Amino acid sequence: MPRHFKKLMLCFGLALMQWSVILAAQTKEPPPAPVPAQILTAKAIFISNAGGDEMTLDDPIFTGGPDRAYSQFYAAMRNWGRFEIVGSPAQADLLLEIRQEVQTVSLGGKAGAIPLFRLIIRDPKTNSLLWAFHLHEQFGLGQRESDRNFDRAVNRLVAHLQALVVQASPSDATKP
């Protein structure tokens, strides 16, 4: 009986190894989904200010007021120089909507707040959502650290957009 059991366990072990090799071969990463062609071919953008949360005027979480994310993002896009920033949505190939908000969360029975930065990309002709980025950041231990985290979040949004735009050529967007 023990000899029979050993053979059975050996066969079972070999079958399990072969099955895991087959599964590993079948679980390849799928190719990335295409980026909408409008994003890759856009020349002109309109940047809209979707606002920013301001907790209190006498004790702001971030300095610069509720328009800070918009102002910083606008300046970063102008410095990048990839797109012409136009004055109205009708002139744009893409609509970029920037917003900074503070979300209230509850973890383990304790309430808290988390800064959230959103960048929404829309088609100006249909107002269809083409792409979105949502970044959670942290408040700092003091004003200086909170402002540094704010800057980092806006820079990350810009970096994500840059990576999206340059990741593929416009001809790749039309391939199935």
C-alpha positions in Angstrom: 0.0 0.0 0.0 2.7 2.6 0.8 4.4 1.9 -2.5 1.2 2.3 -4.4 0.5 5.6 -2.5 4.0 6.9 -3.4 3.3 6.2 -7.1 0.0 7.9 -6.9 1.5 10.9 -5.3 4.3 11.1 -7.9 1.7 11.0 -10.7 -0.4 13.6 -9.0 2.6 15.9 -8.5 3.7 15.5 -12.2 0.1 16.2 -13.4 -0.1 19.3 -11.1 3.3 20.6 -12.5 2.1 20.1 -16.1 -1.2 21.8 -15.4 0.6 24.8 -13.8 2.9 25.1 -16.9 -0.2 25.1 -19.1 -2.0 27.7 -17.0 1.1 29.9 -16.9 1.3 29.8 -20.7 -2.3 30.7 -21.0 -2.2 33.7 -18.6 -0.2 36.0 -20.7 -0.8 39.7 -20.3 -3.3 40.9 -22.9 -2.1 43.6 -25.2 -2.9 47.2 -24.1 -6.2 48.5 -25.1 -6.1 51.3 -27.8 -5.9 54.9 -26.8 -8.7 56.9 -28.5 -7.4 58.4 -31.7 -8.6 61.9 -30.7 -6.1 61.9 -27.8 -3.2 60.9 -30.0 -3.9 63.3 -32.9 -5.1 66.3 -30.9 -3.3 69.6 -31.6 -5.4 72.0 -29.6 -6.8 71.7 -26.1 -9.2 73.6 -23.9 -8.5 73.3 -20.2 -11.5 73.9 -17.9 -11.4 74.5 -14.2 -13.7 72.0 -12.6 -12.9 73.6 -9.2 -11.2 72.8 -6.1 -12.3 72.2 -2.5 -11.3 74.7 0.1 -11.9 73.6 3.7 -11.8 76.9 5.5 -10.4 80.3 4.6 -8.6 80.7 7.9 -7.0 77.3 7.9 -6.5 76.1 4.4 -5.3 72.5 3.8 -3.4 73.7 0.7 -2.3 77.3 -0.1 -3.3 79.0 -3.3 -7.1 78.7 -3.1 -9.5 76.5 -5.1 -8.0 77.5 -8.4 -4.5 76.2 -7.6 -4.8 72.9 -9.4 -6.1 74.6 -12.6 -3.4 77.2 -12.5 -0.6 74.8 -12.0 -1.9 72.3 -14.6 -2.4 75.1 -17.1 1.1 76.3 -16.6 2.6 72.8 -16.9 0.7 72.2 -20.2 1.8 75.5 -21.6 5.4 74.6 -20.6 5.2 71.2 -22.2 4.3 72.8 -25.5 2.7 69.6 -27.0 -0.7 71.3 -27.5 -1.9 74.7 -28.4 -4.1 75.9 -25.6 -7.2 77.5 -27.0 -9.7 79.9 -25.5 -12.9 78.1 -26.2 -14.1 74.5 -26.3 -15.3 75.0 -29.9 -11.7 75.6 -31.1 -10.3 72.5 -29.3 -9.6 68.9 -30.4 -9.8 67.8 -26.7 -11.4 69.1 -23.5 -9.3 68.7 -20.4 -11.0 69.1 -17.1 -9.0 69.5 -13.9 -10.4 69.2 -10.4 -9.0 68.9 -6.9 -11.4 67.8 -4.2 -11.3 66.4 -0.7 -13.1 63.2 -0.1 -14.3 62.2 3.3 -13.5 58.5 4.2 -14.2 56.2 7.1 -11.6 53.6 8.0 -12.0 51.5 11.0 -14.7 53.7 12.4 -12.5 56.8 12.1 -13.4 59.6 9.7 -10.8 61.3 7.7 -10.2 63.2 4.5 -8.1 62.4 1.4 -7.2 64.8 -1.4 -8.3 63.6 -4.8 -7.0 65.0 -8.1 -9.0 64.4 -11.3 -8.1 64.9 -14.9 -10.9 64.2 -17.3 -10.4 64.1 -21.1 -13.5 64.6 -23.3 -14.3 64.8 -27.0 -15.5 68.4 -27.7 -17.9 67.3 -30.4 -19.8 64.7 -28.4 -18.7 65.5 -24.8 -17.9 61.8 -24.5 -15.5 60.8 -21.8 -12.3 59.6 -23.6 -10.0 59.1 -20.6 -9.6 59.9 -16.9 -7.0 60.0 -14.2 -7.9 60.0 -10.5 -5.0 60.4 -8.1 -5.2 60.2 -4.3 -2.6 62.1 -2.4 -2.0 62.8 1.3 -2.2 65.8 3.5 1.2 66.6 5.0 2.1 67.0 8.6 2.3 70.7 8.0 1.4 73.3 5.4 4.7 73.0 3.6 4.4 69.2 3.3 0.8 69.4 2.2 1.7 71.9 -0.5 4.6 69.7 -1.7 2.2 66.8 -1.9 -0.2 69.0 -3.9 2.6 69.9 -6.4 3.5 66.2 -6.7 -0.1 65.2 -7.5 -0.4 67.8 -10.3 3.0 66.8 -11.7 1.8 63.2 -11.7 -1.3 64.1 -13.6 0.8 65.8 -16.2 3.2 62.9 -16.4 0.3 60.4 -16.8 -1.1 62.5 -19.6 2.4 62.8 -21.3 2.9 59.1 -21.1 -0.6 58.4 -22.6 0.0 60.8 -25.5 3.4 59.6 -26.4 2.9 55.8 -25.7 1.6 55.1 -29.2 1.7 56.7 -32.6 -1.6 57.9 -34.2 -1.5 55.0 -36.6 -1.6 52.6 -33.7 -4.8 54.1 -32.5 -6.7 52.9 -35.5 -5.5 49.3 -35.4 -7.9 46.7 -34.1 
